[in-house]
Amino acid sequence: MSIAAELADESTPLCPERRNTLIQRLRAILPDTALLTTTEAMKPFECDGLAAIKRMPAVVALPETVEQVQGVLRLCSELEIPVVARGAGTGLSGGALPSADGLLLSLAKFKQILHIDSVNRTARVQPGVRNLAISEAAAPSGLYYAPDPSSQIACTIGGNVAENSGGVHCLKYGLTVHNVLEVTFITMEGEKMTVGGPTLDTAGYDILALMNGSEGMLGVMIEVLVRLLPIPECAKVLMAGFDSLENAGQAVADIIAAGIIPAGLEMMDNNAIRAAEAFVHAGYPTEAAAILLCELDGTAEEVAELLAEVEAVVQRSGATGLWIARNDEERARFWAGRKAAFPAVGRLSPDYYCMDGTIPRRELASVLTQIDAMSHEFGLQVANVFHAGDGNLHPLILFDANKPGELDRAEAFGERILTLCVDVGGSVTGEHGVGVEKLAPMCAQFKPEELRQFYAIKAAFDPLGLLNPGKAVPTLQRCAEFGAMHVHHNHLPHPDLPRF
């Protein structure tokens, strides 16, 4: 059974009487323009970037003030109505999939950049601010925000915090968690809380880190203080072509082993290269089995020295071609091809299923070889695009949803890739989150006692389990079903996991 079919079985719409009560009481909190109740008006909110899985919410709220957010949450807590918070809806794991019996809370109207502090190098923003807009606002001060997901032109900082997003520059500058100093959020009961702060360290438990990657299950973020960095004096991109994935993977390991930490180190296979080149005309060598994009930044002298070192390393690793961006325009074009790789594969197939797993770098060549073997087994092509420097894979499984059974095969293929990531010492996600997509593989990665601790943390913040229910942490039933099919490391998931 596909993930969509399983979720449809679990979905029960809110009964008309309770829905009418909810809508009537919401009208006392929100203006009419901030409340969507018709199927037509709510249609854009039925899914996020994981478009294969859709569900209509009972109602959509678009508050404009913190007080309205608090009022909505207090009401839903009182009525025990589930709430799913949503940003731009660019997430790829179904993390913003609505509850059929609940309210979809959109933070789209919270899009103000409240303050740029050029002295302390911080930006205070609302959750609906686009990732790229932060760097655009900070640029006149010579600053920028480092985490840069491929969707940065559209994705919002609230969603970035919820998913602990990365991007092509996360190898050197870290994920969202490493670049967020403070978060203000509203609990399910409507209480306002601030964790972290502008100083280097704060007292007490590190709840700030816990909020990063919490996938909307612990609180609704309303304000974020992010760290800004000086725009590097110089940045150069080197592109290397290889005649095999194994050589490209070895080059990644050799660069890191040489003590070089690039600002970005990305890899694409031939399918992805051809699609991106046809779409963006970035200047990629379409005959190469794989390319590496390696960005080095710093002072001009430092970059020149590192560039020479990387050139020598990739040549020893078997590079068949080497190109260095001649100017900022060409550098931007090299990156434009990588950032457009996901939509570009639409030229190869009507549909694709984007996976997200992380592996130790030493396993790169082995895992890619096994994914290739699985591709033949499932009869589906794969375009590989990933953050090679930190082992974050993004295999794009190509399929045609109009052909019976292909979506199911794509999902089964994806689950196999994720369990492979776990088997080699990695994780089922690197930056896209678990959402509803990766619930079953979570049973392979975590032991029952670890899953119980996740539930204990959830219960401490949200005792009734109303915030984004059914996401991120697998239920008893799902782990039991997964365990019936997979005996992982000689144990089956325990049957005593809590339910939410």
C-alpha positions as CSV (number, residue, x, y, z in Angstrom):
1,M,0.0,0.0,0.0
2,S,1.3,3.5,-0.9
3,I,2.0,6.1,1.8
4,A,-0.9,8.2,0.4
5,A,-3.3,5.2,0.7
6,E,-2.2,4.5,4.2
7,L,-2.8,8.1,5.2
8,A,-6.2,8.2,3.6
9,D,-7.2,5.2,5.7
10,E,-6.1,7.1,8.8
11,S,-7.9,10.3,7.9
12,T,-11.3,11.1,9.4
13,P,-12.9,14.6,8.6
14,L,-14.1,16.7,11.4
15,C,-17.8,16.1,12.0
16,P,-20.1,19.0,10.7
17,E,-21.3,20.0,14.2
18,R,-17.8,20.4,15.6
19,R,-16.6,22.1,12.4
20,N,-19.4,24.7,12.6
21,T,-18.6,25.4,16.2
22,L,-14.9,25.9,15.4
23,I,-15.7,28.3,12.5
24,Q,-18.2,30.3,14.6
25,R,-15.7,30.8,17.4
26,L,-12.8,31.5,15.1
27,R,-14.9,34.4,13.6
28,A,-14.6,36.1,17.0
29,I,-10.8,35.9,16.8
30,L,-10.0,36.5,13.1
31,P,-11.3,38.8,10.4
32,D,-13.3,37.2,7.6
33,T,-10.4,37.6,5.2
34,A,-8.2,35.5,7.6
35,L,-10.5,32.5,7.6
36,L,-10.9,30.0,4.7
37,T,-13.7,27.5,4.9
38,T,-14.7,26.5,1.3
39,T,-13.0,23.6,-0.6
40,E,-12.0,26.0,-3.4
41,A,-10.3,28.4,-1.0
42,M,-8.5,25.7,0.9
43,K,-7.3,23.7,-2.1
44,P,-3.8,25.4,-2.2
45,F,-3.2,24.1,1.3
46,E,-4.0,20.4,0.8
47,C,-0.3,19.4,0.4
48,D,3.2,20.7,0.6
49,G,6.1,19.9,-1.8
50,L,5.3,16.2,-1.4
51,A,2.4,16.7,-3.9
52,A,1.7,12.9,-4.2
53,I,0.1,13.1,-0.7
54,K,-2.9,15.4,-0.3
55,R,-5.5,16.0,2.4
56,M,-8.0,18.8,2.8
57,P,-8.1,20.5,6.3
58,A,-11.3,21.3,8.1
59,V,-10.5,25.0,8.0
60,V,-7.6,27.3,7.2
61,A,-6.6,30.3,9.4
62,L,-4.3,33.1,8.3
63,P,-3.7,35.3,11.4
64,E,-1.9,38.6,11.1
65,T,-0.9,39.2,14.7
66,V,0.7,37.3,17.6
67,E,-2.4,37.8,19.6
68,Q,-4.5,36.1,16.9
69,V,-2.2,33.2,16.8
70,Q,-2.5,32.8,20.6
71,G,-6.3,33.0,20.3
72,V,-6.5,30.4,17.6
73,L,-4.3,28.0,19.6
74,R,-6.1,28.5,22.8
75,L,-9.4,27.8,21.1
76,C,-8.1,24.7,19.4
77,S,-6.6,23.5,22.7
78,E,-10.0,24.0,24.4
79,L,-11.9,22.1,21.7
80,E,-9.1,19.5,21.2
81,I,-8.7,20.4,17.5
82,P,-5.4,19.4,15.8
83,V,-3.3,22.2,14.4
84,V,-0.8,22.1,11.6
85,A,1.4,25.2,11.1
86,R,2.5,26.0,7.6
87,G,5.0,28.3,6.0
88,A,5.5,28.5,2.2
89,G,4.7,24.8,1.7
90,T,8.0,24.0,0.0
91,G,8.8,21.1,2.3
92,L,9.4,17.7,0.7
93,S,8.4,15.2,3.4
94,G,4.7,16.0,4.0
95,G,5.5,17.9,7.2
96,A,2.8,20.5,6.5
97,L,0.1,17.9,5.4
98,P,-3.1,19.0,7.0
99,S,-5.2,17.0,9.4
100,A,-8.6,16.3,8.0
101,D,-10.1,16.9,11.4
102,G,-8.0,19.9,12.2
103,L,-7.0,23.5,11.4
104,L,-4.3,24.5,9.0
105,L,-2.5,27.6,10.6
106,S,-0.7,29.6,7.9
107,L,2.1,32.0,8.9
108,A,2.2,33.5,5.5
109,K,1.3,37.0,6.7
110,F,4.2,37.1,9.2
111,K,6.7,38.3,6.6
112,Q,8.4,41.3,8.2
113,I,12.2,41.7,8.7
114,L,12.0,43.4,12.1
115,H,15.6,44.5,12.5
116,I,19.1,44.1,10.9
117,D,21.8,44.6,13.5
118,S,25.0,45.2,11.5
119,V,27.1,45.6,14.6
120,N,26.1,42.3,16.2
121,R,25.6,40.7,12.8
122,T,22.0,39.5,13.5
123,A,18.6,39.7,11.8
124,R,15.3,39.5,13.7
125,V,12.6,38.2,11.4
126,Q,9.1,36.9,11.4
127,P,8.6,33.2,10.3
128,G,7.1,34.0,6.9
129,V,10.2,35.9,5.7
130,R,11.8,34.1,2.7
131,N,15.2,32.7,3.2
132,L,16.8,34.7,0.4
133,A,15.1,37.9,1.5
134,I,17.3,37.9,4.7
135,S,20.5,38.0,2.6
136,E,19.0,40.6,0.3
137,A,18.2,42.9,3.2
138,A,21.5,42.4,4.9
139,A,23.6,42.9,1.7
140,P,23.9,46.7,2.0
141,S,25.7,46.1,5.4
142,G,28.1,43.6,3.8
143,L,26.4,40.6,5.4
144,Y,24.4,37.6,4.4
145,Y,22.5,34.5,5.9
146,A,24.5,31.4,5.2
147,P,22.0,28.4,5.1
148,D,20.7,28.4,1.5
149,P,18.3,25.6,0.5
150,S,17.7,25.1,-3.2
151,S,14.2,26.6,-2.6
152,Q,15.6,29.7,-0.9
153,I,13.8,32.0,-3.3
154,A,10.5,30.8,-1.8
155,C,11.0,28.8,1.4
156,T,10.5,30.7,4.7
157,I,12.7,30.9,7.8
158,G,10.0,29.4,10.0
159,G,9.9,26.3,7.9
160,N,13.7,26.3,7.7
161,V,13.9,26.2,11.5
162,A,11.2,23.5,11.7
163,E,13.1,21.2,9.3
164,N,16.6,22.3,10.3
165,S,17.3,23.1,6.6
166,G,20.7,23.1,5.1
167,G,21.8,24.0,1.6
168,V,24.9,24.0,-0.6
169,H,26.9,26.0,1.9
170,C,26.1,23.9,5.0
171,L,29.4,22.0,4.9
172,K,31.4,25.0,6.0
173,Y,28.8,27.2,7.6
174,G,26.4,24.7,9.2
175,L,22.7,24.0,9.1
176,T,19.9,26.2,10.4
177,V,20.6,25.1,14.0
178,H,24.1,26.6,13.8
179,N,22.8,29.9,12.5
180,V,19.8,30.6,14.7
181,L,20.4,32.4,18.0
182,E,16.8,32.8,19.4
183,V,13.3,31.6,18.7
184,T,10.0,32.9,20.1
185,F,7.1,30.4,19.8
186,I,3.6,29.9,21.0
187,T,2.6,26.7,22.8
188,M,-0.5,24.7,22.0
189,E,-2.1,26.4,25.1
190,G,-1.4,29.8,23.7
191,E,1.6,30.7,25.9
192,K,4.4,32.8,24.4
193,M,7.9,31.6,25.1
194,T,11.4,32.7,24.0
195,V,14.4,30.4,24.0
196,G,18.0,31.2,23.2
197,G,19.2,34.8,23.0
198,P,21.6,37.2,21.3
199,T,24.6,36.3,23.6
200,L,27.1,33.6,22.9
201,D,25.6,31.3,25.5
202,T,22.5,31.2,27.7
203,A,21.6,29.4,30.9
204,G,19.4,26.3,31.2
205,Y,18.7,23.5,28.9
206,D,19.3,24.1,25.2
207,I,15.7,24.1,24.1
208,L,16.7,26.3,21.2
209,A,18.5,23.4,19.5
210,L,15.4,21.2,20.2
211,M,13.2,23.6,18.3
212,N,15.4,23.3,15.2
213,G,14.1,20.2,13.4
214,S,11.1,19.9,15.6
215,E,8.8,19.8,12.5
216,G,6.1,22.0,14.1
217,M,5.4,19.4,16.8
218,L,6.4,21.5,19.9
219,G,5.3,25.0,19.2
220,V,4.4,27.6,16.5
221,M,7.3,29.9,15.8
222,I,6.5,33.6,15.5
223,E,9.9,35.3,15.6
224,V,13.5,34.2,14.8
225,L,16.9,35.8,15.5
226,V,19.5,34.6,13.0
227,R,23.2,35.0,12.8
228,L,24.6,36.9,9.8
229,L,28.1,36.5,8.3
230,P,30.3,38.9,6.4
231,I,30.1,38.4,2.6
232,P,33.4,36.8,1.7
233,E,36.0,39.0,0.0
234,C,36.5,36.4,-2.7
235,A,34.7,33.2,-3.8
236,K,35.6,30.9,-6.6
237,V,33.9,27.8,-8.0
238,L,35.7,24.9,-9.5
239,M,33.9,22.3,-11.5
240,A,35.4,18.8,-12.1
241,G,34.1,16.2,-14.5
242,F,34.6,12.4,-13.9
243,D,34.0,9.3,-16.0
244,S,32.6,7.3,-13.0
245,L,30.7,8.0,-9.8
246,E,33.3,6.1,-7.9
247,N,36.0,8.5,-8.9
248,A,33.9,11.5,-8.1
249,G,33.0,10.0,-4.7
250,Q,36.7,9.4,-4.1
251,A,37.5,13.0,-4.9
252,V,35.1,14.1,-2.3
253,A,36.8,12.0,0.4
254,D,40.2,13.1,-0.8
255,I,39.3,16.8,-0.6
256,I,38.1,16.5,3.0
257,A,41.1,14.2,3.9
258,A,43.4,17.0,2.7
259,G,42.0,19.2,5.4
260,I,40.1,21.5,3.0
261,I,36.6,22.5,4.1
262,P,35.0,24.1,1.0
263,A,32.1,26.5,1.3
264,G,30.1,24.1,-0.9
265,L,30.9,20.7,-2.3
266,E,28.1,19.3,-4.5
267,M,27.9,16.3,-6.8
268,M,25.5,15.4,-9.7
269,D,25.3,12.3,-11.8
270,N,24.8,12.2,-15.6
271,N,21.0,12.2,-15.5
272,A,21.0,15.3,-13.3
273,I,23.8,16.9,-15.4
274,R,21.9,16.5,-18.7
275,A,18.6,17.7,-17.2
276,A,20.1,20.8,-15.5
277,E,22.1,21.7,-18.6
278,A,19.1,21.6,-20.9
279,F,17.2,23.7,-18.4
280,V,19.7,26.3,-17.3
281,H,22.6,26.1,-19.8
282,A,25.1,26.3,-17.0
283,G,28.0,25.0,-19.1
284,Y,28.0,21.5,-17.6
285,P,29.9,18.7,-19.5
286,T,26.9,16.5,-20.5
287,E,29.2,13.5,-21.3
288,A,30.5,13.2,-17.8
289,A,29.3,10.4,-15.5
290,A,29.5,12.9,-12.6
291,I,30.6,16.4,-11.8
292,L,31.7,18.1,-8.6
293,L,31.1,21.7,-7.8
294,C,33.5,23.0,-5.2
295,E,33.3,26.5,-3.9
296,L,36.1,28.1,-2.0
297,D,35.8,31.4,-0.2
298,G,37.8,33.8,2.0
299,T,40.5,36.3,1.2
300,A,41.9,36.4,-2.4
301,E,45.2,34.9,-1.2
302,E,43.5,32.1,0.7
303,V,41.2,31.2,-2.1
304,A,44.0,31.1,-4.7
305,E,46.0,28.7,-2.4
306,L,43.0,26.4,-1.8
307,L,42.1,26.4,-5.4
308,A,45.5,25.1,-6.4
309,E,45.2,22.4,-3.7
310,V,41.8,21.3,-4.9
311,E,42.9,21.2,-8.5
312,A,45.7,18.8,-7.6
313,V,43.5,16.6,-5.5
314,V,40.8,16.1,-8.1
315,Q,43.3,15.5,-10.8
316,R,44.9,12.7,-8.7
317,S,41.4,11.4,-8.1
318,G,40.8,10.9,-11.8
319,A,39.1,14.1,-13.0
320,T,38.6,14.1,-16.8
321,G,37.9,17.8,-17.1
322,L,38.4,20.9,-14.9
323,W,36.7,24.3,-15.2
324,I,37.0,27.4,-12.9
325,A,34.3,30.1,-13.0
326,R,35.9,33.1,-14.7
327,N,33.7,35.7,-13.0
328,D,30.7,36.0,-10.6
329,E,28.3,35.6,-13.5
330,E,29.7,32.2,-14.4
331,R,29.9,31.2,-10.8
332,A,26.2,32.0,-10.3
333,R,25.4,30.0,-13.5
334,F,27.3,26.9,-12.2
335,W,25.2,27.1,-9.0
336,A,22.0,27.9,-10.8
337,G,22.2,24.5,-12.5
338,R,22.6,22.7,-9.2
339,K,19.8,24.6,-7.5
340,A,17.5,24.0,-10.5
341,A,18.3,20.3,-10.6
342,F,15.0,19.2,-9.0
343,P,12.6,21.0,-11.4
344,A,15.0,20.2,-14.3
345,V,14.5,16.5,-14.1
346,G,11.0,17.1,-15.2
347,R,12.6,17.0,-18.7
348,L,13.5,13.3,-18.1
349,S,10.2,12.0,-16.5
350,P,6.7,13.2,-15.9
351,D,7.1,12.7,-12.1
352,Y,9.9,12.3,-9.6
353,Y,10.2,11.2,-6.0
354,C,12.9,13.2,-4.1
355,M,14.6,11.3,-1.3
356,D,16.8,12.7,1.4
357,G,19.2,10.6,3.4
358,T,22.6,11.0,4.9
359,I,25.5,8.6,4.9
360,P,29.2,8.7,6.1
361,R,31.3,10.1,3.3
362,R,33.4,6.9,3.2
363,E,30.3,5.0,2.0
364,L,29.5,7.3,-0.9
365,A,30.8,5.1,-3.7
366,S,29.3,1.9,-2.2
367,V,25.9,3.4,-1.6
368,L,25.7,4.9,-5.1
369,T,26.6,1.6,-6.6
370,Q,23.8,-0.1,-4.6
371,I,21.3,2.6,-5.6
372,D,22.2,1.9,-9.2
373,A,21.5,-1.8,-8.7
374,M,18.2,-1.0,-7.1
375,S,17.3,1.1,-10.0
376,H,17.5,-1.9,-12.3
377,E,15.6,-4.0,-9.7
378,F,12.7,-1.6,-9.5
379,G,12.8,-0.7,-13.2
380,L,13.0,3.1,-12.4
381,Q,15.8,5.5,-13.3
382,V,17.5,7.7,-10.7
383,A,19.0,11.2,-11.0
384,N,21.5,11.7,-8.1
385,V,22.0,15.2,-6.7
386,F,23.5,15.7,-3.3
387,H,25.5,17.7,-0.8
388,A,28.6,15.4,-1.2
389,G,30.7,17.2,1.4
390,D,28.4,16.1,4.3
391,G,27.1,12.9,2.7
392,N,23.5,14.3,2.3
393,L,22.0,12.3,-0.7
394,H,19.1,13.5,-2.8
395,P,18.3,10.6,-5.2
396,L,15.4,11.6,-7.5
397,I,13.5,8.5,-8.5
398,L,11.9,9.0,-11.9
399,F,8.4,7.6,-12.5
400,D,5.1,8.2,-14.3
401,A,2.2,8.4,-12.0
402,N,-0.2,7.7,-14.9
403,K,1.3,4.2,-15.2
404,P,-0.4,1.8,-12.6
405,G,2.0,0.7,-9.9
406,E,4.8,3.1,-10.7
407,L,4.2,5.4,-7.7
408,D,4.1,2.4,-5.3
409,R,7.3,1.1,-6.8
410,A,8.9,4.5,-6.4
411,E,7.9,4.7,-2.7
412,A,9.2,1.2,-2.1
413,F,12.4,2.1,-3.8
414,G,12.7,5.2,-1.7
415,E,12.2,3.2,1.5
416,R,15.0,0.8,0.5
417,I,17.3,3.7,-0.1
418,L,16.6,5.1,3.4
419,T,17.1,1.8,5.2
420,L,20.3,1.4,3.3
421,C,21.4,4.8,4.6
422,V,20.7,3.6,8.1
423,D,22.5,0.3,7.6
424,V,25.7,2.0,6.6
425,G,25.6,4.2,9.7
426,G,23.7,7.2,8.3
427,S,20.2,8.8,8.8
428,V,16.8,8.7,7.1
429,T,17.0,12.5,6.6
430,G,19.6,15.2,6.3
431,E,17.5,18.3,5.9
432,H,14.0,17.5,4.5
433,G,12.7,16.2,7.8
434,V,10.6,13.0,8.5
435,G,7.1,14.4,8.0
436,V,4.8,11.6,7.0
437,E,7.1,10.3,4.3
438,K,9.8,8.6,6.4
439,L,7.8,7.3,9.4
440,A,8.5,3.6,8.5
441,P,12.3,4.0,8.1
442,M,12.4,5.8,11.4
443,C,11.6,2.4,13.0
444,A,14.8,1.1,11.5
445,Q,17.0,4.0,12.7
446,F,15.8,4.3,16.3
447,K,15.4,1.8,19.1
448,P,12.1,1.6,21.0
449,E,13.5,3.3,24.1
450,E,14.8,6.2,21.9
451,L,11.4,6.6,20.3
452,R,9.8,6.6,23.8
453,Q,12.0,9.6,24.7
454,F,10.8,11.4,21.6
455,Y,7.3,10.9,22.8
456,A,8.2,12.1,26.3
457,I,9.6,15.3,24.9
458,K,6.5,15.8,22.7
459,A,4.2,15.2,25.7
460,A,6.1,17.8,27.8
461,F,5.3,20.5,25.2
462,D,2.0,19.3,23.9
463,P,0.3,16.8,26.3
464,L,-2.7,16.2,24.1
465,G,-0.7,15.7,21.0
466,L,-2.6,18.3,19.0
467,L,0.4,20.0,17.2
468,N,1.1,18.4,13.8
469,P,-0.1,15.0,14.9
470,G,1.1,11.9,13.0
471,K,4.3,13.4,11.9
472,A,8.1,12.8,12.5
473,V,7.8,10.0,15.1
474,P,6.2,6.7,14.1
475,T,3.2,5.3,15.9
476,L,2.9,1.8,17.4
477,Q,0.9,0.5,14.4
478,R,3.4,1.8,11.8
479,C,6.4,0.3,13.6
480,A,4.6,-3.0,14.1
481,E,3.8,-3.1,10.4
482,F,7.4,-2.2,9.5
483,G,8.7,-4.7,12.0
484,A,6.6,-7.5,10.4
485,M,8.4,-6.8,7.1
486,H,11.9,-6.0,8.4
487,V,13.8,-7.5,11.2
488,H,16.4,-4.7,11.8
489,H,19.6,-5.6,13.7
490,N,17.8,-8.7,15.1
491,H,15.0,-6.9,16.8
492,L,11.4,-6.0,16.1
493,P,10.0,-2.6,17.3
494,H,8.4,-3.0,20.7
495,P,4.6,-3.0,20.8
496,D,4.4,-0.5,23.7
497,L,5.2,2.8,22.0
498,P,2.8,5.7,23.0
499,R,0.2,6.8,20.5
500,F,-0.2,10.4,19.3
